[in-house]
Amino acid sequence: MTSSENLSSMGSVTNLTSVGPGVGSTVDADLDRAVQAADAAALAAGVSVREVGDLDELAAVVELYAGIWGRDGNPPMTLELLRAFGKAGNYVGGAFDGDRLVGACVGFFHAPGEDALHSHIAGVAGDMAGRHVGFALKLHQRAWAMLRGVAEIAWTFDPLVSRNAYFNLVKLAALPDEYLPNFYGAMVDSINGDDDSDRLLVRWRLRDPAVVAACSGHTVSVLAADEVARGAVVALGIGADGAPEPGRLDGTTSLVGVPPDISALRLADPALAQRWRVAVREALAALVAEGAAISGFDKAGWYIVRRDHS
């Protein structure tokens, strides 16, 4: 395939044919593979993924987000803002199961010199769990961005949500860049409760070999048990009572644990959830201040933090 107009010629379910003004028609091998990976992910999830633009579909995005975040009277995104984002050439993508919108992802461009898209919000209907719709959405967003010459997508996520940490750092191979304490201020909803809105900023370098491999389904998971065998130390563990248990901060490689289900913990014991927020913030901040960097996440609930950045 040699042009963007041909990228969907084989029955694509990702609808990645449109290219913004000023983008050339030559498609390189990385872009070709990105579109194919996005299409494969959508097929595997049993959805079609495409840009969303008309008012009825944008209203469905607003309704979907309001339901996910439990904010019917104050949705995370408004119809007017989504309409403006799309008109200005930003990313508003939706995943459809038949005619039903079951997932959506919204992003906007950084300053012109930064060559990046900020992926602001993404959500999938609860009854679609296990179908990997979120993966399909992110791969569509990646291919869409590459079609427009963008090299990187950045976004934030709550570092206490272990499933999101695994998805972002392992399934997508995004790289942690910055810890942002209470980034959004109070976010009182069914997901965040009244906890501080700490976030971990990640950067997804779209042509990085690790990202290319991850988008093709070849992920390399970092195992905490293997790290311990090689001399890693526990900087923050989980006590017998489920509370954070500070450990040592002097390891070349350190493990920082998070609770298995922070969402359930916020409902059952908000005070303990807040203790976890502070403990993870303090552990990661102390390690990063000493030159360490988060290099991975184990599915069992451990951040892998290395001082040598290897």
Secondary structure, 3 states (H helix, E strand, C coil): CCEHHHCCCCCCCCCCCCCCCCCCCECCHHHHHHHHHHHHHHHHHCCEEEECCCHHHHHHHHHHHHHHHCCCCCCCCCHHHHHHHHHCCCEEEEEEECCEEEEEEEEEECCHHHCEEEEEEEEECHHHCCCCHHHHHHHHHHHHHHHCCCCEEEEEECCCCHHHHHHHHHHCCCEEEEEECCCCCCCCECCCECCCCCEEEEEEECCCHHHHHHHCCCCCCCCHHHHHHCCCEEEEEECCCCCEEECCCCCCEEEEECCCCHHHHHHHCHHHHHHHHHHHHHHHHHHHHCCCEEEEEECCCEEEEECCCC
